[in-house]
Amino acid sequence: MAAIRNRRITFISSERAAIEEQEEIMCADPTPFSWKEEIIRFLTDGIEPENQKDAKALRRKASRFVMIDGELYKRGFSQPFLKCLTPEEGNYVLREIHEGMCGNHLEGRL
């Protein structure tokens, strides 16, 4: 039979929480920063980031886009311009396609 050992465990309690609660901070801007805002600012006003590496990457990325009547479009090699959407517009388009006019095509057949 194995010997049983007695061990002491010291328990220290504290009235303070180990992790303090963080206060909530509300965003003042109702629309989040979209991925295309930086490209639009570069194409319309020529504004580049301060960092040279980021500026070079932005120039390379912006060369694939064009502004037409205030809207951002992506250039394609052998395809028409593709309109760039905000996340809200993209969500609406996907919902409309899957639930709206193309909804009947996605249902199963009997």
N, C-alpha and C positions, 0 to 999 in steps of 0.2 A: 504494500500500500504506500502510496506517495505521501510524503510529509506535507502538511498544510502549513503555509507560512502566513504570518500576519503582516500586513502592510499598512502603513499610515498614509492617508490621503488628506491633504490640507485643502479646504475649500474656502476661497476668499470671495465674498460677495461685495458688490458695489451698488450703490443706489443710482449711479449714473449709467446711462446706456453706453455700451462699448462703441457704438457708432452713432454719432450725432445725426439727427435728422437734418436734411438739407432743405433749405427753403426753396419753394417753387419760383421760377422766374418765367414770366410771360413774354412771349415774343411780341415786339411792338409792330413788326411788319406782318400783315395778314397773309401776304403771298410769299412763299419760300423762294430762295434764290434758285433760279432755274439754270440748268446746265448751259443753255443757249445764250444767257445774258452776257457772258464774257465775250462770246464770239460776236454778238450783235454790237457791243460797245467797240470792239476792235474794227469791225467792218464799217461802221457808220462814223465813228469819231477818231479812230486810230489809237485808242487807249490800250496800252500794253501793261502787263505786270512789271513790277520793279525788278524782280529776279530775271536775269538774262536767260537762264535755262527755261523758266516758265514762259518767257516772252517768245523764245524760239519755238517751243512746243505749240504755243497759241498760233503763231504765224503759220506753222505747218498745218495745224488743224483747220484754221480759218480758210486756207486755200481751197478746201473742199466744199465751201459754202458760198452762197450768193444771196444778196438782199434784193427782193423784187417787191415794190410797192409796200415797203415796211414789213414784209414777212420774210422769214429766214427759210431758205431752201437748200437742200443738199444736192450737190452736183453728182450725176451718175456718169459712168463711162459710156454706156450705150443705152441709157434709159432716161426718161424724162426727169425733171426736177422733182425731188421728194420734199414735201412740206414738213418742216420741223414743228412738232407740237409740244406744248407744255405737258407736264404729267396729268393735269386735270383734263386737258383736251384729249390726250391719249386714252385715258380711262373712259371718257365718254364714247370715243370712237369704238373701242373694244366692246363696251356694253351694247352699243347700237348694232354692231355687226352680229354679235352672238345672240342677242335677245330680240332685235328688231327685224330688219328686212331680210336678213339671212338666217333667221332662226329656224325656219322650216327645213332648210337644207341640212341642218346639223342633227335633226331628229332621226331616230332609228326607223328602219323599215319593217313592215309586218311580213 
